[in-house]
Amino acid sequence: MYSSIKKLKKFTTKDEIDTMIGEPKFRLGKRLVYYYGKGILIAYAKKCFKVDGCERIEYGEEGKYAVSIYHFVDKEFLKEYFDLDSLEEIDIQEFTKGIIDEEIDYNKTFSDIHKLGLDKKYINHYREGENCILVNGTMKVLNLFIMYGSYTLFFRGGSKKNKLSGFQYTLCE
């Protein structure tokens, strides 16, 4: 399923996507994020938009327009990342092929990907960092991340030895 939805263009309507891959199994609360199965989620915006400098300019009719795809191989991390209480209908499936080219797959750790030297090759399109959450008054590392081109790769927890847990792919126009 991922190989077909990866080819989607930004702002494809939800109706078009549902016709192509089937109806989602459920919506994540009030968010415009829908779970389609096998660990795949698609996030939508209410309106198409463009970014001019620091300003987001919306245009067109109100609806549901695809902006990014998520995939997770770790149910618990998916729950933590989206701050969900429960997920009964989750059916996770790991990809058999690489996520980005053949170099990056779910067997790679944060350190493995860092060592590929992507930060030097793609300096304008590469960032590393961590996402934290507040737990009982203390900041806890939720995940490390690597932003690379249109991808954000997530590594559950704070260790650079942790394997890839999921990713977000921002659709291109």
ABEGO torsion letter per residue (X at the ends): XAAAAAABBBGBBAAAAAAAAEBBABBBEABBBBBAEGGBBBBBBABBBBBBEABBBBBEBBBBBBABBBBBABAAAAAAAAGBABBAABBBBBBABBABEAABBAABBAAAAAAAGAAAABAAABBBBBBBBBBGGBBBBABBBBBBEABBBBBBEABAABBBAEBBBBBBX
